């Protein structure tokens, strides 16, 4: 079992330690699931996570605040057991983050459904020509009487094709660049919303291209105020970026566990592989990277939970370091497994595919470097 001594760090309260223990027990009884049919697996995982109460943490009800340490602990634990379970949990939070933080009371009816596992959420932000640079968003929303009419396209949308509701960022023209964006709540059955194709990636997740063909939404679909879409999107990412680092941390812990079990079991030349000094050096490097990542992740989460208005610098550091370090840890685990490390279906091979995307989505590593550099003043 992975090292759990970090739970004694002063970042955590008794309720966090209790949650971690209960979730660990739940994961042993429910994960991993069969991934052969990814859509079915995701629907089943959302329903199971919801029925067991874990999705409550993905949203904030009236008068509540998101607890970022709880989100991070859940993502780390789920990722260690099953990457797809982490994905399903994370998207319920990211997908409805705008409603949690800025939504009206009627919009929160959807939040209640996603927190119970009754509905699946998606966050439609990325476009073919606007990935890391949200200010270049081209999907447009125009006023037509009391309604909004959306046209454009999005790509690499998580839960695309299986989501029941999407938060969509579109250009409403109040100003140039980032100043002219707004956020909208769009049911998946909206007339004019088309799934233009699914996207297959190295670690199978439900991803799709979305096309909006004169999608008509009522005025009540606007989340927050017109022209505040960039603020909405960045605030959501500010809350959820540390959790990406937490997922990477979970993958890295599992890789270290697998590597330690492997080198303890193998006996080349009659002695344990674990007794070779060069192997011990690799394990030590893995452990150091994991602890350093955990400190950055939970520092960022703690700061937000203590009421920091913005944690852009801390969140960027956490995501950057944790995802890059996890890639190194997992690569070392693959190397220590030898041929078995690249065998399709092995745990470390799966982790190797899972970790790569985390260095890209919710702001690629180089974007995080820019955020950090600008924060240095």
C-alpha positions, 0 to 999 in steps of 0.5 A, a space after each residue: 500500500 502507498 505511503 500515507 504518512 503525508 496525511 499527518 502533514 498540517 495541511 489536513 484536518 481530521 475530516 480529510 484523514 477520515 475521508 481518505 480512509 473511507 475512500 481507500 476502502 471503497 476503492 478496494 471494493 469497486 475499482 478498477 472497472 472494465 475499460 473495454 467499453 469506455 462510454 459504458 464504463 464512464 456512465 457506470 463509474 459516475 453512477 457508482 461514485 454518485 450513489 456512494 456520495 463521492 461526487 458531492 465534493 465536486 460541487 458547492 451548494 448554496 452557501 458552500 465552498 469547494 474544498 480543494 484539499 478534499 478534491 485533491 485527496 479524492 483524485 489522488 486516491 482514485 487515480 492510484 486505483 483506476 485512471 478512468 475513475 479519476 477522469 469521471 470524478 474530475 469532469 463532474 467537478 470541472 464540467 460544472 465548476 462554472 455553475 458551482 462558482 457563478 451559477 444562478 439558483 435555477 442553474 444549480 438544479 443541474 449541479 444537484 444532478 451531477 453531484 448525485 451521479 444522475 447527470 454527466 457534465 462537460 466543459 466546452 472550452 478548447 477549439 481547433 485554433 484556441 487551445 491554451 489561448 482562451 482569448 482566441 475563442 471563436 465560437 460566437 453567441 449573439 443576442 436574438 430578442 431574449 435568447 442567445 444563439 451560438 455557432 462554432 465548434 469545440 474540440 477535445 471535449 471530455 465527456 463529449 458525446 455522453 454528457 447530459 449538459 455542457 458549460 460552453 465558453 463563447 464570444 459575445 463581443 463586449 470587447 476584444 480578446 478575453 474581454 468579449 467572452 461569456 459562459 453558457 449552460 447548454 443541455 446536450 439535447 439542445 437543437 443544433 448541437 452536433 457531435 462531429 466525431 469522437 477522438 481516440 487518444 492513447 489513454 481511452 477517454 470519451 472525447 469529441 468534437 462539438 459543433 454548434 449550428 445556431 443553437 438557441 438558448 434562453 437568457 437564463 443560460 448565461 452563467 454570471 454576466 455577459 463579458 465575464 466568460 474569461 474570468 469564469 473559465 480562469 476561476 474554474 481552472 484556478 480551483 481545479 488545476 491543483 487537482 490535476 497535480 493530485 491525479 498525477 501524484 496518484 499515478 506516481 504513487 502507484 508506479 512506485 508501489 509497482 516498482 518496489 514490488 517488482 524489484 523485491 520479487 526479482 532475484 537476478 543472480 540469486 540476489 534481490 534486484 532491490 538490493 542493487 545500489 543503482 536500483 535503490 538510487 532510482 527508488 529514492 529519486 522516485 520517492 523524492 519527486 513524489 513528496 515534492 509534488 505532494 507538498 506543492 499540490 497540497 500547499 496550493 489546495 490548503 491556500 485556496 481553502 484558507 481563503 486566498 482569492 487567487 492561487 494562480 501561481 501556486 496552482 501552476 507550480 503544483 500542476 507543472 511539477 507534479 505532472 512532470 515529476 510523475 512522468 519521470 517516476 512512471 518512466 523509471 517504473 517502466 524501466 525497472 520492469 524491463 520488457 514487462 514495462 512495455 507489455 500492453 495491459 501491464 499496470 505501468 504501461 497503462 500509467 505511462 499512457 495515462 500520465 502523458 495527457 496531464 502535462 497538456 490539458 488544463 494548461 500545458 506545462 509551458 503555459 504553467 511556466 509562463 504563469 509562474 514567470 509572470 507572477 514573479 513580477 
